[in-house]
């Protein structure tokens, strides 16, 4: 894992190899960064779950590095720290496959196919975008308070 976390700044980002242990490592990295920023509890739990789902999706379809990036809004400047002013915590998961993921309906016995449904139900907003060498799936979570 190659990563940069700036506890006093607005972002943290990592690059993980396309290997099964990367899902667990990504979960820990995201949880640690959110904890350093003072976001514990519900926001952290949801962010970690959704990152886990998206990194797992990338592992199933990509053979190259998987990027994870967190961007938090700037503090409000009023001494109250970050606030939810319409911008929430932005989370991005990138991989080298250019094709956008397909949301599908998983049956009761299916062991996969729920990741994007979880993102769609849990995030304030979400989407995908193509990059120079692959795609990014992103979501935004409202900040507590």
Secondary structure, 3 states (H helix, E strand, C coil): CEEEECCCCCEEEEEECCCCHHHHHHHHHHHHHHHHCCCCCHHHHHHHHHHHHHHHHHHHHCCCCEEEEEECCCCCCCCCCCCCCCCCEEEEEEECCCCCCCCCCCCCCCCCCCHHHHHHHHCCEEEEEEECCEEEEEEEECCCC
